[in-house]
């Protein structure tokens, strides 16, 4: 009997979790992101991805301020 192969799980980064899975405004997420970044919470993460996430959060936070 053949066994069904398990699909390899894609590792979800801390940055992705911050953007997708956490509740709150972009401003709150940006503040948490900066706090975690200064404390070394993203050690081992891809530097380019962190820069991209930081830019994205800053853009979203600016959009929130502009439309509020």
SULCORDA-V95846 format. One record per residue. PHI is phi in radians with two decimals (NA if undefined). BURIAL is + if it has 16 or more other C-alpha atoms within 10 Angstrom, else -. D_LAST is the distance of its C-alpha to the last C-alpha in Angstrom with 1 decimal. Layout:
((PHI	BURIAL	D_LAST) (PHI	BURIAL	D_LAST))
This chain:
((NA	-	60.5) (-1.49	-	57.5) (-1.62	-	54.6) (-1.33	-	51.1) (-1.32	-	49.4) (-1.38	-	46.1) (-1.24	-	43.3) (-1.15	-	42.2) (-1.42	-	38.9) (-1.40	-	36.4) (-1.23	-	35.3) (-1.56	-	31.6) (-1.33	-	30.3) (-1.08	-	28.3) (-1.12	+	25.5) (-1.11	-	25.4) (-1.08	-	25.4) (-1.09	-	22.5) (-1.30	+	20.4) (-1.63	-	21.7) (-1.67	-	23.1) (-1.70	-	20.9) (-1.53	-	18.1) (2.18	-	14.9) (-1.35	-	11.8) (-1.12	+	12.5) (-1.12	+	12.1) (-1.16	-	14.7) (-1.15	+	16.8) (-1.12	+	16.9) (-1.10	-	18.1) (-1.15	-	20.7) (-1.02	+	21.8) (-1.11	-	22.5) (-1.11	-	24.3) (-1.12	-	26.4) (-1.12	-	27.2) (-1.22	-	28.5) (-1.51	-	30.6) (1.47	-	32.1) (-1.23	-	30.6) (-1.93	+	30.6) (-1.05	-	34.3) (1.61	-	36.0) (-1.48	-	32.9) (-1.17	-	32.9) (-1.08	-	31.6) (-1.13	-	30.3) (-1.14	-	28.3) (-1.12	+	26.7) (-1.11	-	25.8) (-1.12	-	24.3) (-1.14	+	22.3) (-1.06	+	21.1) (-1.10	-	20.0) (-1.10	-	18.3) (-1.13	+	16.3) (-1.12	+	15.4) (-1.13	-	14.3) (-1.11	+	12.1) (-1.13	+	10.6) (-1.15	-	10.0) (-1.15	-	8.5) (-1.07	-	5.9) (-1.14	-	5.3) (-1.22	-	5.8) (-1.73	-	3.8) (-1.35	-	0.0))
